[in-house]
Amino acid sequence: MTESTYFESVRDALADTPEEAANLRLRAELMDEIVSFSLEPKWNREEAARRCGVTFPRMDELREGTLSEFSLDALINLATSLGLPLRIKVGV
């Protein structure tokens, strides 16, 4: 009988190390915030891409949640270009 392993999320199961899992979680959370903000009704796709300083295909990758295409640094830059306030909180 094999011992089962519990993962907090699918991203944790996909990551090879706890550090990679943490990076995936942070990128996913930041991407979700950026997409939610950029989907505001007042902005169409073109305006959202312009405000983020990216091309339409890049904006589509962002909205589709293609995490592999965005580093944490890139997501931080996108968030700040939209004027989103960022704060790092470490711990519980």
Biopython code that builds the backbone (N, CA, C, O; Angstrom):
import numpy as np
from Bio.PDB.StructureBuilder import StructureBuilder

atoms = [
    (1, "MET", "N", (0.841, -1.174, 0.000)),
    (1, "MET", "CA", (0.000, 0.000, 0.000)),
    (1, "MET", "C", (0.886, 1.237, 0.000)),
    (1, "MET", "O", (1.846, 1.337, 0.764)),
    (2, "THR", "N", (0.542, 2.175, -0.874)),
    (2, "THR", "CA", (1.336, 3.401, -0.958)),
    (2, "THR", "C", (0.729, 4.481, -0.082)),
    (2, "THR", "O", (-0.482, 4.547, 0.129)),
    (3, "GLU", "N", (1.595, 5.298, 0.405)),
    (3, "GLU", "CA", (1.160, 6.417, 1.241)),
    (3, "GLU", "C", (0.709, 7.554, 0.318)),
    (3, "GLU", "O", (1.420, 7.899, -0.625)),
    (4, "SER", "N", (-0.440, 8.128, 0.575)),
    (4, "SER", "CA", (-0.908, 9.229, -0.260)),
    (4, "SER", "C", (-0.318, 10.537, 0.240)),
    (4, "SER", "O", (-0.030, 10.709, 1.425)),
    (5, "THR", "N", (-0.151, 11.440, -0.694)),
    (5, "THR", "CA", (0.417, 12.745, -0.392)),
    (5, "THR", "C", (-0.657, 13.790, -0.598)),
    (5, "THR", "O", (-1.399, 13.748, -1.580)),
    (6, "TYR", "N", (-0.737, 14.727, 0.329)),
    (6, "TYR", "CA", (-1.711, 15.808, 0.240)),
    (6, "TYR", "C", (-1.000, 17.073, -0.197)),
    (6, "TYR", "O", (0.044, 17.434, 0.346)),
    (7, "PHE", "N", (-1.583, 17.751, -1.194)),
    (7, "PHE", "CA", (-1.049, 19.017, -1.673)),
    (7, "PHE", "C", (-2.095, 20.096, -1.450)),
    (7, "PHE", "O", (-3.292, 19.854, -1.601)),
    (8, "GLU", "N", (-1.637, 21.285, -1.090)),
    (8, "GLU", "CA", (-2.529, 22.424, -0.879)),
    (8, "GLU", "C", (-3.250, 22.820, -2.159)),
    (8, "GLU", "O", (-4.407, 23.240, -2.121)),
    (9, "SER", "N", (-2.564, 22.687, -3.296)),
    (9, "SER", "CA", (-3.144, 23.072, -4.576)),
    (9, "SER", "C", (-2.510, 22.258, -5.691)),
    (9, "SER", "O", (-1.530, 21.543, -5.482)),
    (10, "VAL", "N", (-3.083, 22.381, -6.865)),
    (10, "VAL", "CA", (-2.518, 21.711, -8.038)),
    (10, "VAL", "C", (-1.121, 22.239, -8.305)),
    (10, "VAL", "O", (-0.231, 21.477, -8.682)),
    (11, "ARG", "N", (-0.920, 23.529, -8.113)),
    (11, "ARG", "CA", (0.403, 24.121, -8.336)),
    (11, "ARG", "C", (1.439, 23.502, -7.412)),
    (11, "ARG", "O", (2.579, 23.287, -7.823)),
    (12, "ASP", "N", (1.065, 23.214, -6.176)),
    (12, "ASP", "CA", (1.990, 22.569, -5.255)),
    (12, "ASP", "C", (2.360, 21.171, -5.747)),
    (12, "ASP", "O", (3.504, 20.739, -5.608)),
    (13, "ALA", "N", (1.397, 20.479, -6.313)),
    (13, "ALA", "CA", (1.650, 19.131, -6.822)),
    (13, "ALA", "C", (2.558, 19.171, -8.049)),
    (13, "ALA", "O", (3.347, 18.251, -8.266)),
    (14, "LEU", "N", (2.454, 20.224, -8.845)),
    (14, "LEU", "CA", (3.255, 20.334, -10.062)),
    (14, "LEU", "C", (4.685, 20.787, -9.801)),
    (14, "LEU", "O", (5.582, 20.511, -10.599)),
    (15, "ALA", "N", (4.898, 21.473, -8.702)),
    (15, "ALA", "CA", (6.215, 22.017, -8.394)),
    (15, "ALA", "C", (7.145, 20.931, -7.872)),
    (15, "ALA", "O", (6.725, 20.011, -7.171)),
    (16, "ASP", "N", (8.419, 21.061, -8.231)),
    (16, "ASP", "CA", (9.422, 20.101, -7.766)),
    (16, "ASP", "C", (9.953, 20.427, -6.379)),
    (16, "ASP", "O", (10.430, 19.544, -5.666)),
    (17, "THR", "N", (9.869, 21.697, -6.001)),
    (17, "THR", "CA", (10.404, 22.122, -4.705)),
    (17, "THR", "C", (9.417, 23.072, -4.037)),
    (17, "THR", "O", (8.561, 23.647, -4.709)),
    (18, "PRO", "N", (9.526, 23.243, -2.730)),
    (18, "PRO", "CA", (8.674, 24.221, -2.047)),
    (18, "PRO", "C", (8.891, 25.641, -2.572)),
    (18, "PRO", "O", (7.956, 26.441, -2.611)),
    (19, "GLU", "N", (10.115, 25.950, -2.972)),
    (19, "GLU", "CA", (10.411, 27.276, -3.505)),
    (19, "GLU", "C", (9.684, 27.509, -4.830)),
    (19, "GLU", "O", (9.134, 28.584, -5.069)),
    (20, "GLU", "N", (9.690, 26.499, -5.674)),
    (20, "GLU", "CA", (8.983, 26.612, -6.954)),
    (20, "GLU", "C", (7.476, 26.722, -6.725)),
    (20, "GLU", "O", (6.795, 27.473, -7.424)),
    (21, "ALA", "N", (6.958, 25.985, -5.759)),
    (21, "ALA", "CA", (5.527, 26.060, -5.439)),
    (21, "ALA", "C", (5.161, 27.457, -4.950)),
    (21, "ALA", "O", (4.120, 27.993, -5.329)),
    (22, "ALA", "N", (6.007, 28.047, -4.114)),
    (22, "ALA", "CA", (5.750, 29.401, -3.613)),
    (22, "ALA", "C", (5.767, 30.408, -4.762)),
    (22, "ALA", "O", (4.931, 31.310, -4.808)),
    (23, "ASN", "N", (6.703, 30.263, -5.678)),
    (23, "ASN", "CA", (6.789, 31.159, -6.824)),
    (23, "ASN", "C", (5.540, 31.031, -7.692)),
    (23, "ASN", "O", (4.991, 32.038, -8.139)),
    (24, "LEU", "N", (5.092, 29.813, -7.932)),
    (24, "LEU", "CA", (3.879, 29.592, -8.725)),
    (24, "LEU", "C", (2.660, 30.219, -8.059)),
    (24, "LEU", "O", (1.837, 30.849, -8.723)),
    (25, "ARG", "N", (2.547, 30.044, -6.742)),
    (25, "ARG", "CA", (1.410, 30.611, -6.009)),
    (25, "ARG", "C", (1.404, 32.131, -6.105)),
    (25, "ARG", "O", (0.366, 32.732, -6.382)),
    (26, "LEU", "N", (2.557, 32.754, -5.878)),
    (26, "LEU", "CA", (2.637, 34.216, -5.941)),
    (26, "LEU", "C", (2.323, 34.733, -7.341)),
    (26, "LEU", "O", (1.600, 35.717, -7.497)),
    (27, "ARG", "N", (2.866, 34.071, -8.353)),
    (27, "ARG", "CA", (2.593, 34.495, -9.731)),
    (27, "ARG", "C", (1.118, 34.348, -10.062)),
    (27, "ARG", "O", (0.536, 35.219, -10.709)),
    (28, "ALA", "N", (0.511, 33.256, -9.627)),
    (28, "ALA", "CA", (-0.911, 33.033, -9.910)),
    (28, "ALA", "C", (-1.777, 34.087, -9.220)),
    (28, "ALA", "O", (-2.712, 34.612, -9.825)),
    (29, "GLU", "N", (-1.476, 34.399, -7.968)),
    (29, "GLU", "CA", (-2.249, 35.408, -7.241)),
    (29, "GLU", "C", (-2.113, 36.781, -7.896)),
    (29, "GLU", "O", (-3.099, 37.500, -8.060)),
    (30, "LEU", "N", (-0.888, 37.138, -8.266)),
    (30, "LEU", "CA", (-0.655, 38.437, -8.884)),
    (30, "LEU", "C", (-1.316, 38.495, -10.259)),
    (30, "LEU", "O", (-1.908, 39.513, -10.621)),
    (31, "MET", "N", (-1.220, 37.420, -11.018)),
    (31, "MET", "CA", (-1.857, 37.377, -12.331)),
    (31, "MET", "C", (-3.367, 37.537, -12.201)),
    (31, "MET", "O", (-3.982, 38.267, -12.979)),
    (32, "ASP", "N", (-3.963, 36.867, -11.232)),
    (32, "ASP", "CA", (-5.413, 36.987, -11.018)),
    (32, "ASP", "C", (-5.812, 38.431, -10.721)),
    (32, "ASP", "O", (-6.818, 38.914, -11.241)),
    (33, "GLU", "N", (-5.035, 39.119, -9.894)),
    (33, "GLU", "CA", (-5.333, 40.510, -9.559)),
    (33, "GLU", "C", (-5.216, 41.408, -10.789)),
    (33, "GLU", "O", (-6.063, 42.271, -11.019)),
    (34, "ILE", "N", (-4.175, 41.202, -11.565)),
    (34, "ILE", "CA", (-3.971, 42.010, -12.769)),
    (34, "ILE", "C", (-5.118, 41.793, -13.748)),
    (34, "ILE", "O", (-5.663, 42.753, -14.292)),
    (35, "VAL", "N", (-5.482, 40.542, -13.970)),
    (35, "VAL", "CA", (-6.557, 40.234, -14.915)),
    (35, "VAL", "C", (-7.878, 40.808, -14.420)),
    (35, "VAL", "O", (-8.624, 41.404, -15.198)),
    (36, "SER", "N", (-8.173, 40.635, -13.145)),
    (36, "SER", "CA", (-9.423, 41.185, -12.598)),
    (36, "SER", "C", (-9.486, 42.691, -12.799)),
    (36, "SER", "O", (-10.516, 43.231, -13.201)),
    (37, "PHE", "N", (-8.384, 43.359, -12.519)),
    (37, "PHE", "CA", (-8.340, 44.812, -12.661)),
    (37, "PHE", "C", (-8.449, 45.234, -14.124)),
    (37, "PHE", "O", (-9.138, 46.203, -14.440)),
    (38, "SER", "N", (-7.774, 44.514, -15.013)),
    (38, "SER", "CA", (-7.750, 44.907, -16.428)),
    (38, "SER", "C", (-9.024, 44.524, -17.163)),
    (38, "SER", "O", (-9.214, 44.933, -18.309)),
    (39, "LEU", "N", (-9.893, 43.758, -16.541)),
    (39, "LEU", "CA", (-11.160, 43.371, -17.159)),
    (39, "LEU", "C", (-12.291, 44.330, -16.801)),
    (39, "LEU", "O", (-13.454, 44.079, -17.116)),
    (40, "GLU", "N", (-11.938, 45.427, -16.142)),
    (40, "GLU", "CA", (-12.962, 46.405, -15.779)),
    (40, "GLU", "C", (-13.779, 46.775, -17.016)),
    (40, "GLU", "O", (-13.223, 46.917, -18.105)),
    (41, "PRO", "N", (-15.095, 46.934, -16.856)),
    (41, "PRO", "CA", (-15.959, 47.236, -18.001)),
    (41, "PRO", "C", (-15.561, 48.466, -18.799)),
    (41, "PRO", "O", (-15.862, 48.559, -19.989)),
    (42, "LYS", "N", (-14.888, 49.408, -18.155)),
    (42, "LYS", "CA", (-14.535, 50.639, -18.860)),
    (42, "LYS", "C", (-13.393, 50.438, -19.864)),
    (42, "LYS", "O", (-13.148, 51.312, -20.696)),
    (43, "TRP", "N", (-12.692, 49.298, -19.798)),
    (43, "TRP", "CA", (-11.573, 49.050, -20.694)),
    (43, "TRP", "C", (-11.899, 47.924, -21.652)),
    (43, "TRP", "O", (-12.393, 46.874, -21.241)),
    (44, "ASN", "N", (-11.625, 48.139, -22.926)),
    (44, "ASN", "CA", (-11.698, 47.035, -23.871)),
    (44, "ASN", "C", (-10.321, 46.372, -23.919)),
    (44, "ASN", "O", (-9.396, 46.799, -23.228)),
    (45, "ARG", "N", (-10.195, 45.346, -24.724)),
    (45, "ARG", "CA", (-8.939, 44.592, -24.793)),
    (45, "ARG", "C", (-7.768, 45.491, -25.198)),
    (45, "ARG", "O", (-6.674, 45.383, -24.644)),
    (46, "GLU", "N", (-8.001, 46.357, -26.146)),
    (46, "GLU", "CA", (-6.941, 47.239, -26.630)),
    (46, "GLU", "C", (-6.470, 48.206, -25.544)),
    (46, "GLU", "O", (-5.271, 48.426, -25.375)),
    (47, "GLU", "N", (-7.418, 48.775, -24.818)),
    (47, "GLU", "CA", (-7.069, 49.714, -23.744)),
    (47, "GLU", "C", (-6.319, 49.008, -22.622)),
    (47, "GLU", "O", (-5.350, 49.546, -22.087)),
    (48, "ALA", "N", (-6.760, 47.817, -22.268)),
    (48, "ALA", "CA", (-6.080, 47.059, -21.216)),
    (48, "ALA", "C", (-4.644, 46.743, -21.627)),
    (48, "ALA", "O", (-3.726, 46.884, -20.819)),
    (49, "ALA", "N", (-4.442, 46.318, -22.868)),
    (49, "ALA", "CA", (-3.088, 46.019, -23.355)),
    (49, "ALA", "C", (-2.233, 47.286, -23.358)),
    (49, "ALA", "O", (-1.070, 47.253, -22.956)),
    (50, "ARG", "N", (-2.803, 48.393, -23.807)),
    (50, "ARG", "CA", (-2.062, 49.655, -23.835)),
    (50, "ARG", "C", (-1.639, 50.074, -22.438)),
    (50, "ARG", "O", (-0.493, 50.467, -22.218)),
    (51, "ARG", "N", (-2.568, 49.990, -21.495)),
    (51, "ARG", "CA", (-2.260, 50.391, -20.115)),
    (51, "ARG", "C", (-1.206, 49.489, -19.485)),
    (51, "ARG", "O", (-0.414, 49.939, -18.657)),
    (52, "CYS", "N", (-1.196, 48.216, -19.877)),
    (52, "CYS", "CA", (-0.201, 47.282, -19.354)),
    (52, "CYS", "C", (1.125, 47.388, -20.097)),
    (52, "CYS", "O", (2.146, 46.875, -19.639)),
    (53, "GLY", "N", (1.102, 48.058, -21.249)),
    (53, "GLY", "CA", (2.317, 48.191, -22.032)),
    (53, "GLY", "C", (2.710, 46.894, -22.728)),
    (53, "GLY", "O", (3.894, 46.613, -22.910)),
    (54, "VAL", "N", (1.702, 46.099, -23.120)),
    (54, "VAL", "CA", (1.969, 44.826, -23.788)),
    (54, "VAL", "C", (1.177, 44.748, -25.088)),
    (54, "VAL", "O", (0.280, 45.554, -25.334)),
    (55, "THR", "N", (1.522, 43.769, -25.913)),
    (55, "THR", "CA", (0.813, 43.542, -27.165)),
    (55, "THR", "C", (-0.496, 42.795, -26.884)),
    (55, "THR", "O", (-0.699, 42.264, -25.792)),
    (56, "PHE", "N", (-1.370, 42.764, -27.881)),
    (56, "PHE", "CA", (-2.632, 42.027, -27.720)),
    (56, "PHE", "C", (-2.390, 40.541, -27.444)),
    (56, "PHE", "O", (-3.024, 39.981, -26.550)),
    (57, "PRO", "N", (-1.479, 39.881, -28.196)),
    (57, "PRO", "CA", (-1.228, 38.459, -27.892)),
    (57, "PRO", "C", (-0.721, 38.249, -26.468)),
    (57, "PRO", "O", (-1.078, 37.270, -25.812)),
    (58, "ARG", "N", (0.118, 39.179, -25.993)),
    (58, "ARG", "CA", (0.637, 39.080, -24.619)),
    (58, "ARG", "C", (-0.508, 39.266, -23.617)),
    (58, "ARG", "O", (-0.560, 38.586, -22.592)),
    (59, "MET", "N", (-1.410, 40.180, -23.917)),
    (59, "MET", "CA", (-2.568, 40.398, -23.049)),
    (59, "MET", "C", (-3.449, 39.148, -23.023)),
    (59, "MET", "O", (-3.991, 38.786, -21.979)),
    (60, "ASP", "N", (-3.586, 38.496, -24.172)),
    (60, "ASP", "CA", (-4.363, 37.252, -24.222)),
    (60, "ASP", "C", (-3.725, 36.169, -23.365)),
    (60, "ASP", "O", (-4.429, 35.439, -22.667)),
    (61, "GLU", "N", (-2.390, 36.055, -23.408)),
    (61, "GLU", "CA", (-1.690, 35.078, -22.562)),
    (61, "GLU", "C", (-1.943, 35.378, -21.092)),
    (61, "GLU", "O", (-2.135, 34.469, -20.285)),
    (62, "LEU", "N", (-1.941, 36.637, -20.761)),
    (62, "LEU", "CA", (-2.191, 37.051, -19.384)),
    (62, "LEU", "C", (-3.608, 36.656, -18.966)),
    (62, "LEU", "O", (-3.806, 36.057, -17.909)),
    (63, "ARG", "N", (-4.577, 36.991, -19.794)),
    (63, "ARG", "CA", (-5.980, 36.704, -19.468)),
    (63, "ARG", "C", (-6.294, 35.216, -19.466)),
    (63, "ARG", "O", (-7.215, 34.775, -18.779)),
    (64, "GLU", "N", (-5.527, 34.432, -20.239)),
    (64, "GLU", "CA", (-5.721, 32.981, -20.258)),
    (64, "GLU", "C", (-5.022, 32.304, -19.089)),
    (64, "GLU", "O", (-5.202, 31.106, -18.870)),
    (65, "GLY", "N", (-4.231, 33.052, -18.340)),
    (65, "GLY", "CA", (-3.553, 32.496, -17.170)),
    (65, "GLY", "C", (-2.344, 31.652, -17.502)),
    (65, "GLY", "O", (-2.037, 30.699, -16.786)),
    (66, "THR", "N", (-1.653, 31.989, -18.575)),
    (66, "THR", "CA", (-0.475, 31.233, -18.998)),
    (66, "THR", "C", (0.713, 31.626, -18.114)),
    (66, "THR", "O", (1.534, 32.464, -18.488)),
    (67, "LEU", "N", (0.784, 31.005, -16.940)),
    (67, "LEU", "CA", (1.808, 31.356, -15.956)),
    (67, "LEU", "C", (3.219, 31.177, -16.480)),
    (67, "LEU", "O", (4.111, 31.953, -16.137)),
    (68, "SER", "N", (3.431, 30.165, -17.305)),
    (68, "SER", "CA", (4.781, 29.880, -17.787)),
    (68, "SER", "C", (5.360, 31.022, -18.620)),
    (68, "SER", "O", (6.571, 31.084, -18.827)),
    (69, "GLU", "N", (4.515, 31.912, -19.091)),
    (69, "GLU", "CA", (4.966, 33.017, -19.935)),
    (69, "GLU", "C", (5.308, 34.285, -19.157)),
    (69, "GLU", "O", (5.773, 35.263, -19.743)),
    (70, "PHE", "N", (5.082, 34.280, -17.834)),
    (70, "PHE", "CA", (5.283, 35.483, -17.034)),
    (70, "PHE", "C", (6.107, 35.191, -15.794)),
    (70, "PHE", "O", (5.753, 34.344, -14.974)),
    (71, "SER", "N", (7.208, 35.908, -15.676)),
    (71, "SER", "CA", (8.005, 35.811, -14.449)),
    (71, "SER", "C", (7.349, 36.666, -13.373)),
    (71, "SER", "O", (6.470, 37.477, -13.663)),
    (72, "LEU", "N", (7.776, 36.480, -12.151)),
    (72, "LEU", "CA", (7.269, 37.303, -11.051)),
    (72, "LEU", "C", (7.627, 38.770, -11.299)),
    (72, "LEU", "O", (6.813, 39.658, -11.047)),
    (73, "ASP", "N", (8.830, 39.023, -11.788)),
    (73, "ASP", "CA", (9.238, 40.393, -12.102)),
    (73, "ASP", "C", (8.335, 41.025, -13.154)),
    (73, "ASP", "O", (7.925, 42.177, -13.014)),
    (74, "ALA", "N", (8.027, 40.274, -14.203)),
    (74, "ALA", "CA", (7.166, 40.800, -15.274)),
    (74, "ALA", "C", (5.782, 41.137, -14.735)),
    (74, "ALA", "O", (5.199, 42.155, -15.106)),
    (75, "LEU", "N", (5.259, 40.287, -13.865)),
    (75, "LEU", "CA", (3.934, 40.531, -13.297)),
    (75, "LEU", "C", (3.939, 41.740, -12.370)),
    (75, "LEU", "O", (2.974, 42.503, -12.336)),
    (76, "ILE", "N", (5.014, 41.916, -11.624)),
    (76, "ILE", "CA", (5.140, 43.098, -10.767)),
    (76, "ILE", "C", (5.156, 44.351, -11.633)),
    (76, "ILE", "O", (4.505, 45.342, -11.302)),
    (77, "ASN", "N", (5.888, 44.315, -12.730)),
    (77, "ASN", "CA", (5.938, 45.466, -13.640)),
    (77, "ASN", "C", (4.563, 45.757, -14.229)),
    (77, "ASN", "O", (4.173, 46.920, -14.328)),
    (78, "LEU", "N", (3.823, 44.727, -14.619)),
    (78, "LEU", "CA", (2.476, 44.923, -15.159)),
    (78, "LEU", "C", (1.557, 45.540, -14.105)),
    (78, "LEU", "O", (0.807, 46.472, -14.394)),
    (79, "ALA", "N", (1.624, 45.018, -12.896)),
    (79, "ALA", "CA", (0.766, 45.533, -11.825)),
    (79, "ALA", "C", (1.053, 46.995, -11.535)),
    (79, "ALA", "O", (0.129, 47.790, -11.367)),
    (80, "THR", "N", (2.319, 47.350, -11.474)),
    (80, "THR", "CA", (2.651, 48.744, -11.186)),
    (80, "THR", "C", (2.293, 49.651, -12.354)),
    (80, "THR", "O", (1.949, 50.814, -12.145)),
    (81, "SER", "N", (2.367, 49.140, -13.585)),
    (81, "SER", "CA", (1.974, 49.966, -14.732)),
    (81, "SER", "C", (0.479, 50.285, -14.702)),
    (81, "SER", "O", (0.041, 51.289, -15.264)),
    (82, "LEU", "N", (-0.298, 49.426, -14.043)),
    (82, "LEU", "CA", (-1.734, 49.656, -13.888)),
    (82, "LEU", "C", (-2.053, 50.485, -12.648)),
    (82, "LEU", "O", (-3.204, 50.862, -12.428)),
    (83, "GLY", "N", (-1.041, 50.765, -11.845)),
    (83, "GLY", "CA", (-1.248, 51.538, -10.627)),
    (83, "GLY", "C", (-1.762, 50.710, -9.465)),
    (83, "GLY", "O", (-2.281, 51.254, -8.490)),
    (84, "LEU", "N", (-1.617, 49.385, -9.565)),
    (84, "LEU", "CA", (-2.057, 48.526, -8.460)),
    (84, "LEU", "C", (-1.056, 48.627, -7.313)),
    (84, "LEU", "O", (0.149, 48.512, -7.535)),
    (85, "PRO", "N", (-1.533, 48.837, -6.107)),
    (85, "PRO", "CA", (-0.606, 48.873, -4.971)),
    (85, "PRO", "C", (-0.127, 47.453, -4.653)),
    (85, "PRO", "O", (-0.923, 46.514, -4.635)),
    (86, "LEU", "N", (1.151, 47.305, -4.409)),
    (86, "LEU", "CA", (1.733, 46.006, -4.080)),
    (86, "LEU", "C", (2.330, 46.032, -2.693)),
    (86, "LEU", "O", (2.893, 47.036, -2.255)),
    (87, "ARG", "N", (2.199, 44.910, -2.010)),
    (87, "ARG", "CA", (2.777, 44.767, -0.674)),
    (87, "ARG", "C", (3.163, 43.311, -0.498)),
    (87, "ARG", "O", (2.399, 42.421, -0.869)),
    (88, "ILE", "N", (4.311, 43.060, 0.049)),
    (88, "ILE", "CA", (4.730, 41.685, 0.342)),
    (88, "ILE", "C", (4.451, 41.405, 1.805)),
    (88, "ILE", "O", (4.837, 42.176, 2.684)),
    (89, "LYS", "N", (3.786, 40.308, 2.052)),
    (89, "LYS", "CA", (3.509, 39.907, 3.418)),
    (89, "LYS", "C", (4.090, 38.509, 3.609)),
    (89, "LYS", "O", (3.720, 37.565, 2.910)),
    (90, "VAL", "N", (4.993, 38.398, 4.553)),
    (90, "VAL", "CA", (5.642, 37.129, 4.823)),
    (90, "VAL", "C", (5.107, 36.583, 6.143)),
    (90, "VAL", "O", (4.999, 37.316, 7.126)),
    (91, "GLY", "N", (4.778, 35.319, 6.160)),
    (91, "GLY", "CA", (4.270, 34.697, 7.385)),
    (91, "GLY", "C", (2.769, 34.508, 7.336)),
    (91, "GLY", "O", (2.137, 34.638, 6.288)),
    (92, "VAL", "N", (2.226, 34.205, 8.471)),
    (92, "VAL", "CA", (0.801, 33.889, 8.553)),
    (92, "VAL", "C", (-0.054, 35.131, 8.565)),
    (92, "VAL", "O", (-1.280, 35.035, 8.632)),
]
sb = StructureBuilder()
sb.init_structure("model")
sb.init_model(0)
sb.init_chain("A")
sb.init_seg("    ")
for serial, (resi, resn, name, xyz) in enumerate(atoms, 1):
    if name == "N":
        sb.init_residue(resn, " ", resi, " ")
    sb.init_atom(name, np.array(xyz, "f"), 0.0, 1.0, " ", f" {name:<3s}", serial, name[0])
structure = sb.get_structure()
